[in-house]
Amino acid sequence: MSQVLGIDVGGTKIAVGVSGADGPEVTARERLDTGPDTLARALAAARRLDRRPAAVGFSTTGVIRDGVVRLSPNVPGWDGLELPRLLAEEYGDIPVAIDNDVNAAAAAELRWGALRGVSTGLYLNLGTGLAAALIVGGAVVPGAHGAAGEIGYLQVEPGEPAFADGHVPLEERVSGSGLARRASALLGRPVTTAHLLTHYASGADGPVGELVTEALRLLAVSVANLCVTIDPERLVVGGGMMGAADVIMPGLVAEVRRAVPFAPEVRQARFSDDAPLLGALALAHAAV
């Protein structure tokens, strides 16, 4: 049976995997750190796994606009990369499908997971960054510029520093990287978001507890507003921060039920750490 190949390039890691039957099983994989020559190393790993796959799915941080990667400043050499052209040169007549990592994760949930069978839905990714994928007619909506769902750019205060000033207002307050950075500044020492949320669950108070409380409140309000806008039948929440789902989900669910006229069903994503790679494989399966 022919295999499909999935490649995921995120802010800190590269994941490459192959899959045979149409399902979320990865039969072989490699994982590397991002850094210099990210694409060259990703393609070398892909060749080691399968030189002639039936199709390739590529999940990337940022968005593809006018044939280049945009909104991806954290991977060296990635912002402005002509990714579609370079992949076409590598794979020739083999079908290649490219999407951002959150849309790809949503594609995996649509094909095999918690969004299966949903016509109008919303996938929320809580991880190092913050973004969403919008599902309409059972498919992910890219938007006019491929940037639909980039909710990290939502403003919290009118007139505050925003995209044009090099800021990502909501993401800086509620994402994993944003929370860790703000808590570390308060404590005067490095702290991870996982540690922060575990400490919060155990009853942490003081400035750090107030920081987390406010971030969770702001997240819940923002998601409820998004649900009012989209009117989804189901909201699925995934990403690396969902290791602390017991901290995050109760307030989010309560606010959605309180504020949304027709509140969607809320579920935790089926896939977590491997979601973008599984999404790349879902893109590849769809391209065969």
Sequence and secondary structure as in RCSB ss.txt:
>XXXX:A:sequence
MSQVLGIDVGGTKIAVGVSGADGPEVTARERLDTGPDTLARALAAARRLDRRPAAVGFSTTGVIRDGVVRLSPNV
PGWDGLELPRLLAEEYGDIPVAIDNDVNAAAAAELRWGALRGVSTGLYLNLGTGLAAALIVGGAVVPGAHGAAGE
IGYLQVEPGEPAFADGHVPLEERVSGSGLARRASALLGRPVTTAHLLTHYASGADGPVGELVTEALRLLAVSVAN
LCVTIDPERLVVGGGMMGAADVIMPGLVAEVRRAVPFAPEVRQARFSDDAPLLGALALAHAAV
>XXXX:A:secstr
   EEEEEE SSEEEEEEE SSSS  SEEEEEE  TTHHHHHHHHHHHH SS S EEEEESSEEETTEEES TTS
TTTTT  HHHHHHHHHTTS EEEEEHHHHHHHHHHHHSTTTT SSEEEEEESSSEEEEEEETTEE   TTS TT 
GGG  SSTT S GGGT  HHHHHHSHHHHHHHHHHHHTS   HHHHHHHHHTT  HHHHHHHHHHHHHHHHHHHH
HHHHH  SEEEEESGGGGGHHHHHHHHHHHHHHH TT  EEEE S  TTHHHHHHHHHHHHH 
